[in-house]
Amino acid sequence: MRSMRFHGRHEDRVQECQAPGCDEPGQFRAPGPRAPGFDGPGEHFWFCLDHVREFNARYNYFAGMSADEIVAAQHPAAGWANSSTTRAFRVDAGVGGVPRWADFDDPLEAIGARASDIRRRAQGRAQAARFTRDEQDALSTMDLAPDIDRAALRRRYSELVRRYHPDRNGGDRSHEARLTRVVEAYQLLRKSAALA
């Protein structure tokens, strides 16, 4: 038995098929004619299943285009490079020089926050690239960000030594291993070319 489900079927359509002489319901949308300056989906034809299959078999998007127009339409940036057309995201696409997307309401700052997050991560990667892998591990040991300078390194080192040294915390030797790692990390970082 043939399945009655088809991708693209609009079962709520009550219009008849637009193929001449067909009285089946037109539940499948097909591209209609494009006018010069086409911007958006434009008009559609509505066909029954048999006629939309027939239409699709002979449909040619490039019909009526010159060779140059076909090459331009196949370019990955087709529609974006042509400044003579109005694009939704071009600065002068809206009214008074304000782009249409500037009216977009973003109450949760989802778009702006994502852009800031991407920018912050890129800056972090650029800062981290200043240091070798071992130096990055040393930064992690001392809980330092990659954008530190020599003075911040010295302050953090002093703070960690005071925290973990047995003479500073009542003779408690339980942090000696951590103190050793901090001293080794500091010795590596103070000689780093990134902090020269």
N, CA, C and O of each residue as an XYZ file, in Angstrom:
784
protein
N       0.844     -1.184      0.000
C       0.000      0.000      0.000
C       0.888      1.246      0.000
O       1.882      1.302      0.725
N       0.535      2.230     -0.802
C       1.298      3.458     -0.911
C       0.993      4.391      0.250
O      -0.163      4.547      0.642
N       2.034      5.012      0.799
C       1.848      5.951      1.907
C       1.136      7.195      1.405
O       1.386      7.654      0.291
N       0.250      7.739      2.225
C      -0.476      8.944      1.854
C       0.233     10.206      2.352
O      -0.226     11.318      2.092
N       1.353     10.038      3.069
C       2.097     11.199      3.568
C       3.137     11.612      2.541
O       3.912     10.784      2.061
N       3.149     12.875      2.212
C       4.128     13.415      1.277
C       4.686     14.701      1.859
O       3.950     15.513      2.419
N       5.987     14.879      1.724
C       6.621     16.090      2.197
C       6.123     17.276      1.378
O       6.096     17.220      0.149
N       5.732     18.336      2.054
C       5.287     19.532      1.355
C       3.799     19.595      1.093
O       3.325     20.561      0.495
N       3.055     18.601      1.519
C       1.602     18.620      1.293
C       0.960     19.585      2.282
O       1.249     19.561      3.478
N       0.084     20.432      1.753
C      -0.694     21.363      2.572
C      -2.133     20.863      2.534
O      -2.916     21.249      1.665
N      -2.466     20.007      3.479
C      -3.771     19.351      3.454
C      -4.920     20.302      3.736
O      -6.072     19.984      3.442
N      -4.620     21.468      4.303
C      -5.681     22.415      4.620
C      -6.078     23.270      3.416
O      -7.003     24.075      3.524
N      -5.401     23.117      2.267
C      -5.711     23.899      1.063
C      -7.025     23.426      0.456
O      -7.261     22.226      0.316
N      -7.869     24.375      0.101
C      -9.148     24.021     -0.531
C      -9.161     24.426     -1.998
O     -10.142     24.184     -2.701
N      -8.095     25.031     -2.457
C      -7.997     25.477     -3.849
C      -7.832     24.268     -4.767
O      -7.212     23.270     -4.399
N      -8.395     24.379     -5.959
C      -8.231     23.309     -6.938
C      -6.851     23.373     -7.573
O      -6.203     24.420     -7.571
N      -6.417     22.267     -8.105
C      -5.148     22.189     -8.826
C      -5.194     23.185     -9.987
O      -6.208     23.301    -10.675
N      -4.078     23.905    -10.200
C      -4.037     24.927    -11.240
C      -3.657     24.373    -12.612
O      -3.518     25.135    -13.569
N      -3.488     23.061    -12.714
C      -3.242     22.473    -14.032
C      -4.553     22.494    -14.811
O      -5.605     22.163    -14.262
N      -4.500     22.878    -16.076
C      -5.741     22.962    -16.861
C      -6.493     21.631    -16.884
O      -5.921     20.578    -17.165
N      -7.791     21.707    -16.579
C      -8.659     20.538    -16.656
C      -8.589     19.615    -15.453
O      -9.212     18.554    -15.475
N      -7.865     19.967    -14.412
C      -7.739     19.094    -13.234
C      -8.617     19.657    -12.121
O      -8.573     20.851    -11.827
N      -9.430     18.769    -11.493
C     -10.280     19.231    -10.407
C      -9.883     18.646     -9.052
O     -10.655     18.701     -8.095
N      -8.667     18.084     -8.976
C      -8.129     17.590     -7.701
C      -7.748     18.780     -6.825
O      -7.536     19.878     -7.339
N      -7.657     18.574     -5.484
C      -7.225     19.683     -4.624
C      -5.745     20.027     -4.857
O      -4.900     19.137     -4.962
N      -5.452     21.317     -4.935
C      -4.073     21.767     -5.118
C      -3.383     21.895     -3.771
O      -3.419     22.952     -3.142
N      -2.753     20.806     -3.331
C      -2.157     20.770     -1.998
C      -0.634     20.899     -2.014
O      -0.005     20.892     -0.956
N      -0.042     21.014     -3.188
C       1.416     21.094     -3.290
C       1.808     22.407     -3.964
O       1.315     22.747     -5.039
N       2.703     23.129     -3.306
C       3.134     24.433     -3.802
C       4.311     24.265     -4.754
O       5.204     23.451     -4.518
N       4.301     25.042     -5.830
C       5.390     25.044     -6.808
C       5.751     26.497     -7.099
O       4.895     27.378     -7.022
N       7.029     26.753     -7.436
C       7.434     28.139     -7.682
C       6.690     28.755     -8.857
O       6.500     28.137     -9.904
N       6.282     29.985     -8.641
C       5.585     30.713     -9.688
C       6.550     31.580    -10.471
O       7.766     31.468    -10.315
N       6.006     32.443    -11.313
C       6.872     33.299    -12.137
C       7.601     34.335    -11.296
O       7.069     34.840    -10.308
N       8.834     34.644    -11.705
C       9.625     35.679    -11.029
C       9.549     36.945    -11.848
O       9.660     36.924    -13.074
N       9.360     38.037    -11.156
C       9.349     39.338    -11.828
C      10.723     39.976    -11.666
O      11.464     39.590    -10.763
N      11.088     40.939    -12.510
C      12.361     41.646    -12.306
C      12.384     42.267    -10.919
O      11.385     42.822    -10.462
N      13.539     42.171    -10.247
C      13.658     42.680     -8.898
C      13.025     41.743     -7.882
O      12.631     42.177     -6.799
N      12.925     40.477     -8.215
C      12.342     39.467     -7.348
C      12.991     39.503     -5.964
O      14.213     39.423     -5.844
N      12.168     39.625     -4.921
C      12.689     39.681     -3.562
C      11.761     38.855     -2.679
O      10.751     39.370     -2.198
N      12.077     37.613     -2.463
C      11.251     36.740     -1.651
C      10.628     35.656     -2.496
O      10.921     35.544     -3.686
N       9.763     34.850     -1.886
C       9.222     33.698     -2.601
C       8.295     34.041     -3.744
O       8.153     33.239     -4.667
N       7.657     35.198     -3.725
C       6.777     35.576     -4.832
C       5.529     34.727     -4.912
O       5.100     34.131     -3.924
N       4.952     34.678     -6.093
C       3.722     33.918     -6.317
C       4.041     32.429     -6.419
O       5.160     32.038     -6.750
N       3.030     31.604     -6.126
C       3.194     30.148     -6.223
C       2.064     29.566     -7.064
O       0.979     30.138     -7.170
N       2.354     28.420     -7.653
C       1.313     27.606     -8.270
C       0.929     26.556     -7.240
O       1.747     26.171     -6.405
N      -0.312     26.095     -7.297
C      -0.767     25.015     -6.432
C      -1.250     23.875     -7.315
O      -2.131     24.055     -8.155
N      -0.661     22.693     -7.114
C      -0.965     21.532     -7.935
C      -1.325     20.335     -7.071
O      -1.028     20.290     -5.878
N      -1.972     19.368     -7.707
C      -2.183     18.074     -7.071
C      -0.853     17.305     -7.154
O       0.094     17.776     -7.784
N      -0.781     16.147     -6.534
C       0.469     15.392     -6.483
C       0.980     15.043     -7.881
O       2.164     15.229     -8.163
N       0.124     14.547     -8.747
C       0.571     14.154    -10.092
C       1.086     15.356    -10.880
O       2.102     15.260    -11.568
N       0.395     16.472    -10.784
C       0.802     17.637    -11.571
C       2.030     18.348    -10.978
O       2.810     18.940    -11.725
N       2.213     18.299     -9.647
C       3.426     18.890     -9.089
C       4.632     18.044     -9.476
O       5.721     18.578     -9.690
N       4.449     16.734     -9.568
C       5.548     15.876    -10.032
C       5.894     16.206    -11.487
O       7.067     16.279    -11.854
N       4.880     16.399    -12.292
C       5.097     16.750    -13.700
C       5.800     18.113    -13.797
O       6.741     18.279    -14.574
N       5.335     19.076    -13.005
C       5.952     20.399    -12.997
C       7.427     20.316    -12.583
O       8.291     20.908    -13.230
N       7.709     19.580    -11.506
C       9.078     19.458    -11.013
C       9.992     18.786    -12.027
O      11.174     19.118    -12.115
N       9.458     17.856    -12.782
C      10.282     17.147    -13.768
C      10.757     18.080    -14.883
O      11.833     17.871    -15.445
N       9.971     19.102    -15.207
C      10.373     19.997    -16.298
C      10.795     21.388    -15.818
O      11.108     22.252    -16.637
N      10.808     21.613    -14.492
C      11.146     22.936    -13.950
C      12.626     23.250    -14.154
O      13.485     22.403    -13.909
N      12.920     24.472    -14.603
C      14.298     24.918    -14.795
C      14.416     26.314    -14.204
O      13.900     27.281    -14.765
N      15.094     26.414    -13.076
C      15.258     27.694    -12.389
C      15.942     28.719    -13.289
O      15.652     29.912    -13.206
N      16.848     28.254    -14.147
C      17.652     29.156    -14.959
C      17.004     29.513    -16.294
O      17.616     30.204    -17.108
N      15.788     29.057    -16.530
C      15.116     29.352    -17.790
C      14.986     30.857    -17.976
O      14.554     31.564    -17.066
N      15.360     31.348    -19.160
C      15.247     32.757    -19.478
C      16.430     33.606    -19.040
O      16.430     34.819    -19.251
N      17.439     32.988    -18.433
C      18.618     33.739    -17.996
C      19.720     33.623    -19.040
O      19.830     32.613    -19.735
N      20.526     34.661    -19.138
C      21.697     34.608    -20.018
C      22.792     33.801    -19.315
O      22.683     33.496    -18.128
N      23.837     33.465    -20.053
C      24.946     32.689    -19.471
C      25.576     33.444    -18.306
O      25.906     32.843    -17.283
N      25.747     34.762    -18.454
C      26.329     35.557    -17.368
C      25.425     35.572    -16.139
O      25.914     35.504    -15.011
N      24.122     35.659    -16.347
C      23.191     35.644    -15.228
C      23.205     34.297    -14.512
O      23.078     34.244    -13.288
N      23.358     33.223    -15.255
C      23.428     31.890    -14.653
C      24.682     31.757    -13.799
O      24.626     31.256    -12.676
N      25.818     32.210    -14.337
C      27.078     32.147    -13.574
C      26.947     32.978    -12.299
O      27.365     32.541    -11.227
N      26.366     34.174    -12.412
C      26.200     35.034    -11.239
C      25.266     34.390    -10.214
O      25.513     34.488     -9.012
N      24.197     33.733    -10.673
C      23.247     33.096     -9.769
C      23.854     31.895     -9.057
O      23.419     31.547     -7.959
N      24.853     31.254     -9.664
C      25.476     30.086     -9.061
C      26.614     30.446     -8.109
O      27.135     29.580     -7.406
N      26.995     31.710     -8.085
C      28.082     32.138     -7.198
C      27.638     31.990     -5.742
O      26.478     32.266     -5.434
N      28.533     31.558     -4.827
C      28.137     31.372     -3.428
C      27.555     32.629     -2.779
O      26.730     32.522     -1.872
N      27.963     33.802     -3.221
C      27.452     35.045     -2.634
C      26.361     35.659     -3.499
O      26.125     36.865     -3.434
N      25.704     34.854     -4.295
C      24.667     35.371     -5.189
C      23.618     36.121     -4.391
O      23.122     35.628     -3.379
N      23.288     37.303     -4.848
C      22.284     38.117     -4.185
C      22.856     39.048     -3.141
O      22.197     40.012     -2.753
N      24.069     38.786     -2.674
C      24.681     39.632     -1.652
C      25.664     40.623     -2.263
O      25.864     41.710     -1.721
N      26.271     40.261     -3.373
C      27.310     41.102     -3.941
C      26.748     42.221     -4.812
O      27.444     43.200     -5.078
N      25.515     42.092     -5.253
C      24.932     43.065     -6.167
C      24.358     44.241     -5.378
O      23.321     44.107     -4.728
N      25.027     45.386     -5.436
C      24.595     46.534     -4.641
C      23.362     47.215     -5.218
O      22.784     48.082     -4.564
N      22.948     46.848     -6.418
C      21.778     47.511     -7.004
C      20.471     46.955     -6.433
O      19.419     47.574     -6.589
N      20.530     45.790     -5.772
C      19.317     45.242     -5.169
C      19.262     45.633     -3.704
O      20.292     45.854     -3.068
N      18.067     45.715     -3.182
C      17.892     46.048     -1.779
C      17.932     44.763     -0.976
O      17.182     43.825     -1.242
N      18.813     44.731      0.004
C      18.922     43.551      0.856
C      18.438     43.919      2.256
O      18.550     45.069      2.679
N      17.911     42.951      2.953
C      17.376     43.205      4.284
C      18.453     43.647      5.260
O      18.168     44.399      6.192
N      19.674     43.197      5.064
C      20.714     43.487      6.039
C      21.655     44.592      5.603
O      22.630     44.873      6.301
N      21.394     45.231      4.464
C      22.234     46.342      4.043
C      21.873     47.569      4.868
O      20.715     47.726      5.254
N      22.821     48.431      5.142
C      22.595     49.579      6.013
C      21.439     50.436      5.543
O      20.665     50.924      6.366
N      21.301     50.631      4.246
C      20.231     51.493      3.746
C      18.991     50.716      3.316
O      18.181     51.228      2.542
N      18.831     49.480      3.808
C      17.703     48.661      3.380
C      16.387     49.116      3.993
O      15.329     48.889      3.406
N      16.426     49.747      5.150
C      15.205     50.154      5.813
C      14.842     51.592      5.501
O      15.290     52.162      4.506
N      14.046     52.153      6.344
C      13.593     53.525      6.173
C      14.591     54.465      6.844
O      14.989     54.237      7.986
N      14.994     55.515      6.141
C      15.876     56.520      6.719
C      17.260     56.000      7.057
O      17.898     56.519      7.973
N      17.742     54.995      6.351
C      19.084     54.485      6.594
C      19.166     53.503      7.750
O      20.257     53.032      8.069
N      18.036     53.176      8.393
C      18.047     52.219      9.496
C      17.707     50.849      8.942
O      16.644     50.689      8.341
N      18.577     49.843      9.121
C      18.307     48.521      8.557
C      17.071     47.886      9.185
O      16.730     48.157     10.336
N      16.409     47.036      8.405
C      15.200     46.387      8.889
C      15.474     45.548     10.134
O      14.642     45.493     11.039
N      16.634     44.894     10.186
C      16.923     44.037     11.332
C      17.192     44.839     12.588
O      17.231     44.257     13.672
N      17.383     46.173     12.497
C      17.604     46.986     13.690
C      16.338     47.055     14.535
O      16.409     47.360     15.725
N      15.174     46.776     13.934
C      13.919     46.782     14.674
C      13.696     45.490     15.450
O      12.718     45.373     16.188
N      14.583     44.530     15.293
C      14.424     43.234     15.937
C      14.457     43.402     17.452
O      15.378     44.017     17.990
N      13.473     42.865     18.129
C      13.400     42.957     19.580
C      14.136     41.770     20.181
O      13.792     40.622     19.901
N      15.137     42.032     20.996
C      15.959     40.998     21.619
C      15.934     41.200     23.131
O      16.956     41.567     23.711
N      14.778     40.966     23.796
C      14.653     41.296     25.217
C      15.603     40.518     26.113
O      15.982     41.013     27.175
N      15.992     39.335     25.723
C      16.901     38.535     26.545
C      18.361     38.730     26.163
O      19.243     38.068     26.711
N      18.620     39.647     25.216
C      19.981     39.932     24.754
C      20.675     38.655     24.249
O      21.884     38.491     24.411
N      19.897     37.764     23.641
C      20.455     36.501     23.177
C      21.457     36.703     22.054
O      22.519     36.082     22.049
N      21.127     37.566     21.107
C      22.025     37.788     19.978
C      23.230     38.600     20.420
O      24.364     38.251     20.092
N      23.001     39.677     21.159
C      24.097     40.511     21.632
C      25.014     39.770     22.585
O      26.234     39.924     22.521
N      24.435     38.960     23.474
C      25.246     38.210     24.436
C      26.093     37.168     23.716
O      27.250     36.952     24.076
N      25.528     36.525     22.708
C      26.300     35.519     21.970
C      27.467     36.179     21.251
O      28.573     35.638     21.243
N      27.235     37.346     20.642
C      28.319     38.044     19.951
C      29.408     38.441     20.938
O      30.594     38.317     20.631
N      29.021     38.919     22.126
C      30.008     39.288     23.144
C      30.784     38.070     23.614
O      31.996     38.133     23.816
N      30.075     36.959     23.786
C      30.729     35.724     24.234
C      31.738     35.241     23.202
O      32.841     34.830     23.563
N      31.376     35.284     21.926
C      32.285     34.868     20.859
C      33.505     35.771     20.833
O      34.632     35.293     20.705
N      33.286     37.066     20.952
C      34.393     38.030     20.946
C      35.314     37.788     22.150
O      36.536     37.811     22.010
N      34.726     37.557     23.332
C      35.514     37.325     24.548
C      36.345     36.047     24.420
O      37.514     36.028     24.804
N      35.743     34.972     23.878
C      36.497     33.729     23.699
C      37.633     33.897     22.708
O      38.720     33.355     22.909
N      37.388     34.648     21.635
C      38.445     34.888     20.651
C      39.592     35.665     21.267
O      40.756     35.374     20.992
N      39.277     36.653     22.100
C      40.331     37.414     22.771
C      41.087     36.528     23.748
O      42.307     36.637     23.871
N      40.374     35.654     24.440
C      41.026     34.724     25.372
C      41.974     33.785     24.654
O      43.071     33.504     25.138
N      41.540     33.290     23.475
C      42.427     32.397     22.696
C      43.654     33.148     22.212
O      44.754     32.596     22.200
N      43.476     34.403     21.810
C      44.607     35.203     21.346
C      45.579     35.452     22.492
O      46.793     35.384     22.304
N      45.049     35.741     23.678
C      45.918     35.947     24.839
C      46.629     34.648     25.214
O      47.825     34.652     25.506
N      45.884     33.528     25.203
C      46.482     32.246     25.568
C      47.572     31.844     24.581
O      48.510     31.138     24.952
N      47.458     32.282     23.334
C      48.458     31.927     22.314
C      49.811     32.567     22.620
O      50.830     32.157     22.065
N      49.826     33.566     23.497
C      51.092     34.191     23.895
C      51.973     33.205     24.639
O      53.199     33.313     24.593
N      51.361     32.238     25.328
C      52.075     31.326     26.203
C      52.194     29.934     25.587
O      51.333     29.506     24.819
N      53.275     29.235     25.937
C      53.438     27.839     25.506
C      52.447     26.979     26.278
O      51.786     27.458     27.200
N      52.347     25.734     25.906
C      51.415     24.823     26.586
C      51.796     24.686     28.067
O      50.921     24.727     28.932
N      53.087     24.523     28.364
C      53.534     24.412     29.757
C      53.220     25.695     30.532
O      52.820     25.643     31.695
N      53.404     26.834     29.883
C      53.102     28.106     30.544
C      51.604     28.257     30.792
O      51.195     28.828     31.803
N      50.798     27.752     29.886
C      49.350     27.787     30.095
C      48.958     26.910     31.274
O      48.067     27.263     32.047
N      49.631     25.756     31.414
C      49.381     24.895     32.577
C      49.800     25.605     33.863
O      49.132     25.492     34.891
N      50.914     26.338     33.794
C      51.383     27.085     34.968
C      50.388     28.186     35.332
O      50.133     28.425     36.513
N      49.826     28.854     34.330
C      48.787     29.860     34.592
C      47.594     29.219     35.302
O      47.034     29.791     36.237
N      47.223     28.046     34.854
C      46.107     27.331     35.452
C      46.426     26.958     36.902
O      45.568     27.074     37.778
N      47.646     26.517     37.151
C      48.067     26.159     38.501
C      47.936     27.354     39.443
O      47.528     27.210     40.595
N      48.286     28.529     38.937
C      48.224     29.735     39.762
C      46.866     30.440     39.658
O      46.661     31.498     40.252
N      45.956     29.849     38.906
C      44.613     30.396     38.703
C      44.680     31.835     38.184
O      44.090     32.754     38.752
N      45.420     31.994     37.084
C      45.605     33.297     36.456
C      45.050     33.288     35.046
O      45.076     32.259     34.371
N      44.549     34.429     34.598
C      44.065     34.582     33.223
C      45.253     34.863     32.306
O      46.284     35.351     32.770
N      45.126     34.562     31.008
C      46.249     34.770     30.081
C      46.576     36.235     29.803
O      47.582     36.522     29.154
N      45.752     37.164     30.280
C      46.031     38.579     30.008
C      46.822     39.258     31.147
O      46.804     40.483     31.266
N      47.506     38.472     31.970
C      48.254     39.038     33.111
C      49.509     39.754     32.653
O      49.982     39.578     31.531
N      50.034     40.570     33.559
C      51.343     41.189     33.341
C      52.269     40.722     34.474
O      51.854     39.976     35.361
N      53.522     41.172     34.428
C      54.527     40.723     35.396
C      54.132     41.114     36.835
O      54.331     40.324     37.757
N      53.587     42.300     37.032
C      53.198     42.751     38.375
C      52.077     41.882     38.945
O      52.103     41.525     40.122
N      51.089     41.542     38.107
C      49.982     40.686     38.555
C      50.489     39.290     38.897
O      49.996     38.662     39.834
N      51.468     38.806     38.145
C      52.063     37.501     38.428
C      52.728     37.524     39.810
O      52.527     36.605     40.604
N      53.514     38.560     40.102
C      54.196     38.664     41.400
C      53.195     38.752     42.552
O      53.381     38.110     43.586
N      52.130     39.549     42.377
C      51.115     39.669     43.430
C      50.456     38.326     43.718
O      50.276     37.941     44.873
N      50.098     37.618     42.644
C      49.443     36.311     42.823
C      50.389     35.313     43.477
O      49.969     34.536     44.335
N      51.644     35.323     43.090
C      52.634     34.423     43.675
C      52.751     34.694     45.178
O      52.739     33.756     45.975
N      52.864     35.959     45.570
C      52.978     36.309     46.994
C      51.748     35.844     47.769
O      51.854     35.312     48.874
N      50.595     36.053     47.172
C      49.352     35.640     47.828
C      49.316     34.129     48.048
O      48.955     33.673     49.133
N      49.689     33.346     47.029
C      49.649     31.889     47.139
C      50.709     31.369     48.106
O      50.452     30.414     48.839
N      51.889     31.975     48.121
C      52.934     31.542     49.060
C      52.463     31.787     50.495
O      52.634     30.925     51.357
N      51.872     32.957     50.757
C      51.359     33.230     52.103
C      50.277     32.218     52.494
O      50.186     31.807     53.651
N      49.476     31.832     51.531
C      48.380     30.909     51.830
C      48.888     29.494     52.115
O      48.383     28.834     53.023
N      49.877     29.019     51.356
C      50.266     27.611     51.442
C      51.550     27.342     52.240
O      51.811     26.188     52.578
N      52.333     28.331     52.542
C      53.610     28.081     53.236
C      53.335     27.713     54.693
O      52.528     28.369     55.353
N      54.014     26.641     55.216
C      53.770     26.198     56.597
C      54.086     27.275     57.640
O      53.442     27.320     58.688
N      55.054     28.129     57.370
C      55.394     29.177     58.337
C      54.284     30.221     58.452
O      54.190     30.914     59.465
N      53.459     30.337     57.442
C      52.415     31.359     57.418
C      51.052     30.820     57.873
O      50.139     31.596     58.154
N      50.917     29.479     57.945
C      49.598     28.941     58.321
C      49.680     27.983     59.516
O      49.031     26.938     59.539
N      50.483     28.363     60.494
C      50.526     27.608     61.757
C      51.236     26.268     61.686
O      50.945     25.387     62.495
N      52.157     26.079     60.750
C      52.912     24.834     60.657
C      52.181     23.713     59.924
O      52.652     22.575     59.908
N      51.049     24.018     59.323
C      50.281     22.999     58.575
C      51.030     22.646     57.298
O      51.218     23.496     56.428
N      51.465     21.369     57.185
C      52.247     20.932     56.031
C      51.383     20.219     54.979
O      51.914     19.650     54.026
N      50.076     20.250     55.147
C      49.197     19.537     54.211
C      49.163     20.184     52.824
O      48.700     19.564     51.867
N      49.654     21.438     52.705
C      49.616     22.143     51.419
C      50.983     22.225     50.749
O      51.157     22.992     49.802
N      51.961     21.443     51.226
C      53.311     21.546     50.666
C      53.370     21.181     49.184
O      54.079     21.826     48.413
N      52.632     20.156     48.788
C      52.635     19.747     47.375
C      52.077     20.875     46.504
O      52.602     21.155     45.426
N      51.032     21.503     46.971
C      50.440     22.629     46.227
C      51.425     23.792     46.168
O      51.560     24.432     45.125
N      52.107     24.071     47.262
C      53.098     25.139     47.299
C      54.230     24.864     46.314
O      54.693     25.777     45.631
N      54.672     23.623     46.237
C      55.740     23.253     45.300
C      55.302     23.517     43.863
O      56.079     24.044     43.066
N      54.072     23.157     43.528
C      53.555     23.393     42.174
C      53.478     24.890     41.882
O      53.782     25.316     40.768
N      53.076     25.685     42.863
C      52.981     27.137     42.686
C      54.364     27.728     42.440
O      54.525     28.568     41.554
N      55.366     27.302     43.211
C      56.730     27.815     43.040
C      57.268     27.456     41.655
O      57.873     28.295     40.987
N      57.048     26.204     41.221
C      57.506     25.777     39.893
C      56.795     26.571     38.795
O      57.416     26.966     37.808
N      55.511     26.797     38.969
C      54.755     27.564     37.973
C      55.274     28.994     37.899
O      55.430     29.547     36.810
N      55.538     29.585     39.044
C      56.050     30.963     39.067
C      57.419     31.045     38.388
O      57.673     31.963     37.609
N      58.291     30.093     38.680
C      59.632     30.099     38.091
C      59.552     29.996     36.563
O      60.328     30.630     35.848
N      58.622     29.205     36.083
C      58.456     29.067     34.634
C      57.890     30.368     34.037
O      58.381     30.853     33.018
N      56.873     30.914     34.669
C      56.205     32.100     34.113
C      57.059     33.361     34.188
O      56.987     34.204     33.294
N      57.860     33.503     35.229
C      58.649     34.735     35.344
C      59.703     34.828     34.247
O      60.205     35.914     33.958
N      60.047     33.675     33.625
C      61.021     33.659     32.535
C      60.344     33.653     31.163
O      61.009     33.594     30.129
N      59.029     33.714     31.172
C      58.274     33.625     29.923
C      58.527     34.827     29.019
O      58.588     35.969     29.475
N      58.673     34.542     27.732
C      58.863     35.632     26.742
C      57.596     36.472     26.646
O      57.671     37.646     26.283
N      56.441     35.909     26.961
C      55.189     36.659     26.885
C      55.121     37.760     27.931
O      54.365     38.718     27.769
N      55.902     37.639     29.007
C      55.887     38.653     30.059
C      57.147     39.510     30.054
O      57.411     40.236     31.012
N      57.917     39.428     28.989
C      59.179     40.201     28.930
C      58.917     41.669     28.729
O      59.857     42.460     28.657
